[in-house]
Structure formats: C-alpha cells, structure tokens
Amino acid sequence: MNLALKSPEPRPGILDIAAYVPGRERAPGVAKVHKLSSNETPLGASPRAIEAFQRTAFNLERYPDGQARVLKEAIAAVHGLNPANILCGNGSDELLGLLCHTYLGPGDEGIVTEHGFLVYKIQITAAGGTPVTVREADARVDVDAILAAVTERTKIVFIANPANPTGTYIPVDEVRRLHARLSAGVLLVLDAAYAEYVRRNDYEAGIELVSSNCNVVMTRTFSKIHGLAGLRIGWMYAPRQVVEAVDRVRGPFNLNAPAIAAGAAIRDQAFLAAAVEHNLVWLARVSEALTAIGLRITPSVTNFVLIHFPETGAKSAEEADAFLTGRGFILRAVSAYGFPNALRMTIGSQEANEGVIAALTEFMGRK
Ligand SMILES: Cc1ncc(COP(=O)(O)O)c(C=O)c1O
C-alpha cells in the first residue's frame, strides 16, 4: 500500500464544519434573473468607487499598501474615528475569522444565537473553539439567554445587530446591558453589516461602546449598502490592543489594491443617502404587499425581509422557491438558519420587487 495516498488528517472539529453555502445566482432556462439571495444592493457601486477601481488597473504589478492607509483614513473621516483603531479585512467575514483565530483555542467557548450568521459558528470551530448556541426570543437576539450561557470558558460573544436572516435588531440599551454583565475577559463582537439601513432612534452600531471599553469590537462591511461585495472589503473598529493582536494574525496584504482604492470612495455620502431612501420606500412596500396576500413577515430594519410560508397546504417555502426561481427571482432558502419554511428576500430594484410581489400573489392564489 502506498501510504502517501492518504491525506493528512485535519485538526479535530474541522470536518464537522458544515461549509458555508452562498446565495444561489442561477435560474436555469430563465432569460432574466433577479438575484435577491445575498443582500446585495440593486443600485450598484458609487461611480466614484468605480473610477477609483479603474485607475488601479495600471499599477497591478505593485503590492497593495499592507496597511490600507487611504481606506482607513476615509473610514475614520466619515465616522469620526481614530484610524489607529481600525483594521480592514477581506470582507468582514475575514475579520470574524481572524477574531476567532486570535482569541480562541481548544476548550474555549464562543456564544452565538439560534438564528445567527453562520460564519460565526464556522470560524469558532475552525479556530479550535466550541460554539455554544443560545435561543432567540421571537427571532430576536435575547440578552438574558446569552448571559445565562456564559461560563468561565466563554471568550467571545457574537451578535449581528441588525441580524441576518431575521432583519431584527436590539436597542442600544440592551447591548449595553449585555456588555455590562460580561467580564473583561470576554470579547463582545457587534457585527453591524447592515447598520446603514437602520432608521430607529434606539439603535446604535456600537461606536460608543467600542470607544469606551477594552472588550468590544464592531465589524462593518462595504458589501451591502456600498455595493462592493465583489471587492471584499470589511473593517472593524476596536480597542488598540485588539487591533494590535489581530494585526499579527492577518495576511500582510489582505486587501487588494483595487479594493483599497474603491473603498476609499466611502466619502461619497450622496450615493449612500440615495441607497437608504430606495430601501426605506421598498422595504415598506414589499412588507405591506406580502402581508396583504397572507404571508407572515418578520418586521425588518434592514435591506431584506424574512417571509414565512403557510405550514399546511401546497404553499411551502420550498415550493415558493421553485415557483419564484422559474420566473427568474432567486431568494434565499434559510433552513440552515433554523427557518425551514421561510425565504429571505433582498430588497431589489423596483422591477424585481414588483415582480416578486406579483409572482407570490399568483403563488398564494393557486388552488
Ligand atoms: C450579518 C453579516 N455579517 C457579515 C457578513 C459578511 O460580509 P462581508 O461581505 O463583508 O464578508 C454578512 C454577509 O452576508 C452578514 O450578513
């Protein structure tokens, strides 16, 4: 027997990970497809970001700036932060992973919530830690459930605020209450990927909490409202000690040059305002229209909405998914998130939104 034919064993736990499945993008046989499965914006990227991206085409032989300075400075200027407290990542996904690899090892626990973003669990496990899942209350992060699950082994707590795929949020007072009961040795990660969309007086993404504590991190992304998912840009705002620790673990050039240049166009705030306005109008219209045809919606503050299908009859989420896909509307099945009979719909263009409403009206009206 040729022993070399056997591959080395991955570390314990790695093969238990259910690999992340991205939103579908194909509807075979359908001419026009509306991809509403990954919470991407229907408005594309800012023209300034596209111009900056194009300009980098003539310097591709050069390594990017490993510190992503112009990007950090642009983020810092827009949000009123110190660039020294910012670290950029290849998408916020990378930062979530880096945080786990920096703070977790075998025997350590990371707390995630019942319907939380799946990357947390994957990265906790990949780092050798143990994910501990706590229940949510009515598809909303439950602070008391998290606090009840904290042990002396807990090293990290992840919450998405607002959350994906539910679209719900918890007010800043609740986040503060959670933080106040965690010991200094526990890192609280506030994943605010959808923060820009939220229009609620009692919501905060986490800047104040990070600024005044040593164990809170806020992560953000350029993939959603900024329309740059293809470039993979995320950032975190964190205490200096956390930035300095994670900086040692990341790849030296984890952001590429076109991403750094395009991301620095975050200063185009007019583009952002138009995206917020489009979403506000269509989130309300889509939610109302789907409710009116008898579907239950989880009220959302984001750019997507969770649609629950009837438990009985031939109108399950799976059937709706097939029906919509046949008409070119690709939503996201969310069984892996604990919602076997729901679909998540990203708020799209007017054409896409009206198309989904019309298709689901037909679907619900079928005998
Ligand atoms: C809650 C949440 N966090 C993080 C991410 C990852 O975003 P990025 O594209 O920056 O890796 C997503 C993307 O779907 C998300 O929904």
The ligand as an SDF file (V2000), in Angstrom:
LIG
                    3D

 16 16  0  0  0  0  0  0  0  0999 V2000
  -24.5050   39.6240    9.4270 C   0  0  0  0  0  0  0  0  0  0  0  0
  -23.4270   39.5650    8.3990 C   0  0  0  0  0  0  0  0  0  0  0  0
  -22.1620   39.7360    8.7850 N   0  0  0  0  0  0  0  0  0  0  0  0
  -21.1490   39.6860    7.9040 C   0  0  0  0  0  0  0  0  0  0  0  0
  -21.3790   39.4360    6.5710 C   0  0  0  0  0  0  0  0  0  0  0  0
  -20.1920   39.2970    5.6720 C   0  0  0  0  0  0  0  0  0  0  0  0
  -19.9970   40.3680    4.8660 O   0  0  0  0  0  0  0  0  0  0  0  0
  -18.6830   40.5420    4.0160 P   0  0  0  0  0  0  0  0  0  0  0  0
  -19.1110   40.5560    2.6040 O   0  0  0  0  0  0  0  0  0  0  0  0
  -18.1260   41.8540    4.4850 O   0  0  0  0  0  0  0  0  0  0  0  0
  -17.7350   39.4260    4.3090 O   0  0  0  0  0  0  0  0  0  0  0  0
  -22.6780   39.2420    6.1140 C   0  0  0  0  0  0  0  0  0  0  0  0
  -22.9300   38.9390    4.6930 C   0  0  0  0  0  0  0  0  0  0  0  0
  -23.8920   38.3400    4.3190 O   0  0  0  0  0  0  0  0  0  0  0  0
  -23.7270   39.3070    7.0550 C   0  0  0  0  0  0  0  0  0  0  0  0
  -24.9940   39.1050    6.6770 O   0  0  0  0  0  0  0  0  0  0  0  0
  1  2  1  0
  2  3  1  0
  2 15  2  0
  3  4  2  0
  4  5  1  0
  5  6  1  0
  5 12  2  0
  6  7  1  0
  7  8  1  0
  8  9  2  0
  8 10  1  0
  8 11  1  0
 12 13  1  0
 12 15  1  0
 13 14  2  0
 15 16  1  0
M  END
$$$$
